Amino acid sequence: MTRVHVFGAAGFAGAQLAALVDRHPSLELGAITARGDAGRRLVEVAPEHRVERRLELADPGRTLTDEEIEAAVGRVREALEAAGGRLRS
């Protein structure tokens, strides 16, 4: 199972992505981060997505390299394709 971390999960796109990953049968939701809402559950910030995980504060001193980003995107793409794009209910 591929673990996916979502940075900026309290924003519109980040909350949607966290919800999709959380429901996907081949993906595991890892850390979800936010600046202002760290410590709150995502369901409190974006209740329509029903993700119960707590938002963490991102480490601003850690920057991903281009290679790390490409590798992560590739693993997510492979997991989605392997699962046929299906979400668990």
N, C-alpha and C positions, 0 to 999 in steps of 0.2 A: 504494500500500500504506500502511496506517495503522500508525504506530509507537505501541506501547503501553508505557508505563513502569509498573512494579509496585513500589509502596512497601510495605515490610513483607513482602517475598517469602520470608523464612525462616519465617514463621508458617504455620499450617495453610491458611487461605484464600488467602494470598498465593502460596504455593508451588503450589497448585492452579491459580490464575489464571495464573501464569507458564507453567505447563505447557500450559494450554489455548491461550494466546496463541502460544507457541512452536510449536505444531503446526498452528495455523490457517493456511490457505493465503492469506488476505487480510490478515493482520496480521503485523507485524514486532515482535519483542520488543526493546524499548529497554532502558533502565536498569532493573535490578532491585536494590532496596536492602534493607538490614537494618542494625540497630544492632550487635548483639553478634557477628554472623557476617560482617561486612563483610570482604572479602578472600578468603573461602572460595567454592568453587563450590557452586551450589545443590544439585547432585547429592550433595555430601558431607553436606549438612544434611537433605535430603529425597530420598533415593535412589529412592524409588518414582516420582518424577515425571520422572527422567532428563533434567533440564535442566543442560547443561554450563556455562552462563554463570556468571561470577563476580559475587558480590554486592558492591555498592558501598555506601559510607556516604552516607546522605541528607544533604542540606544543610539543617540545621534552621533556618537563617535565611531560607529561601525558603518562603513560604506562598502557595498557590494561591488565587486569588479564586474566588468562587462561579461567576462567568461562565466562568472557565477550566475549572473542574471540570465544569460542565454541557456545555461544548463538547467536552471530552474524552470524556465518557460518550456523548454523541450520536454522535461519530465511531466509537466502538467499536460501538455499537448498529447503525449503518448498515453497517459493514463485516461484522458478523456476519449481518445480514439479507441483504446482497448475496451472501454466500457460502452461503446456505441452511443455516447452522449446521454445515457440514461441517468436520471436522478432517483435516489431512493425517496420514498414518501415519508 
